[in-house]
C-alpha cells in the first residue's frame, strides 16, 4: 500500500471516529431530555398536586422544544447521511443507532416545532382532565382535551404521510410496519376462536365460584404481598421501585432505574396481584437490556408488541398457570388465612381463570381480554377515518360493549373513560396488547422445548425463565426488530395459532368443553 493511500485511510478513520462520537453525544443528550420528561410524567401520575399542571405543562413544552431542536437540524441530518453512506464500516450497534435516529428524524422533522411543543403541553393538561373526568364519571370534562389530541394526531398523519390507511402511520409508532390489513386478519382469527369458546363456557355446567375475592383484604397487607411477589418473579428492587397510580404502568429511565405502579382495591385482591405481575414483566425486560445499550436510544424494548409479550407472559402464561398457583397459593393463604381457610388449590386456580364477559379491560380474564382490544381498535380506526366524532364516543363505546360483551356500562368511568391511553395521545397502542398475548404464547412454546417450565414454577424458581428471556429477547433492546426477535427465538415467523391453540386447550380443560 502506498503511503498516500495509507494517509487517506487514516484520515477517513479519524473522520469516522469523530462522526460516531458526535452521534453518541447527541444520543446522550436526547436520552437525558427523555429522562427528565419521564420523571415529570412519573411524578404527575404518582402524587404531584393537582394545581401543578400548568407549571408541568410549561416545563414539558420547553423540554420538548429542546428535544426537537437537538434532533431536527441540518447538522444532525448531514451527520446521519454521512454515517449511512459509510454503513459498511460501522459496527452493528452504531448502524442501528443511525437507522433508529433516521426513523425518528423523518417522523418528527415533518411536524412544525411549535405544534410539537403545544401537543406535549396539551397532553399534560389532558391527563389531569382525564383523572378528574374519571373520578366524577363525566366524559364532558375530558372531551374538549381529547378532541385536541385527536386533531393533533390527524394533522401529524397529514404531515408524515401514510401507506394505504392513515391509521397505519400511528400503528407503526408502536409496532414497526404493522398495518390495518394485518390487524383485521389477526382479530378476525381471534374472534373466530374466542366467541365460540365464550358461548360454550356460558353453557357449561362448570360454575366457578370466586366469592372469596369479594371479602376484605386490607390494603397494607396487599402492598406487602405484592412487593414480595414482584421480587419473587425476578424484578430487582435495587434497580427499581413500585408505587401506586390510578392506572398501572411502567417507566424506565435506564436499566438501573425502572419504576412500576399498581393499584389496590380492598375487595378485589387479584386486581393488584395481576397488575403487579404484568408491570413486573415490563420492568424485568427493561432491567435486563444489554449494559452496552444503556443510556442510548437502543436501550429499551424494541416494540410495544414485544414489550406486551413479556408482561402478558408473566401475567398469564406464568401467573395464571396451575404450576404457579401451586407455588403462590400457600403464600397468599398465609397472608389472608381467614379468607381462604376453606379454599382448595384447584378452586383457587379456577377463580383466577374464571371467564366471563366484563366491562373493564384491565380486570378482564385472559380469554375475553382481546375482545376489549378489538373494541378500542375499531373505535380508533373510526376516529382517524373521520367516521365518528369525539362527542359521540360514549354512545359508540356502549354500543360496541353490548355487541361484543352483551353488557352496557352504567357510567362513563366504567365505559369510555376507563383507560389512560387517549389522554396521553397513545393512538395505535392498544393492538399491541393482543399481539403481545399472541407473541407470548409463541415464546412459551419455544421455551418449553428447552426445559420443563412447570417444574420450575411449582418451586417458585424463575432463574431459568429469566435467563432464557434475557438471552433471546431482553438483552437485544432495540438492536433487533420484532420480526427478527420472533424468528430467531422461535425458528419461525409470527404465528397466532400458538395463542389460539393455547386458549382452546386451557379453557376447554377448565370448563370441561367438548369439540
ABEGO torsion letter per residue (X at the ends): XBAAAAAAAAAAAAAAAAAAAAAAAAAAAAAAAAAAAAAAAAAAAAGBBAAAAAAAAAAAAAAAAAAAAAABBAAAAAAAAAAAAAAAABBAAAAAAAAAAAAAAAAAAABBAAAAAAAAAAAAAAAAAAAAAAAAGBAAAAAAAAAAAAAAAAAAAAAAEBBGBAAAAAAAAABBGBBAAAAAAAAAAAAAAAAAAAAAAAABABBBBAAAAABBBBAAAAAAAAAAAAAAAGBBAAABBBBBBABBBBBBABAABBBBBBBBBAABAAAAAAAAAAAAAAAAAAAABBAAABGBAAABBABAAAAAAAAAAAAAAAAABAAAAAAAAAAAAAABAAAAAABBAAAAAAAAABBBBBABAAABBAAAAAAAAAAAAAAAAAAAAGABBAAAAAAAAAAAAAAAAGBBBABAAABAAABAAAAAGBBGAAAAAAAAAAAAAAAAAAAAAABBAAAAAAAGBAAAAAAAAAAAAAAAEAABBAAAAAAAAAGBBBBAAAAAAAAAAAAAAAAGBBX
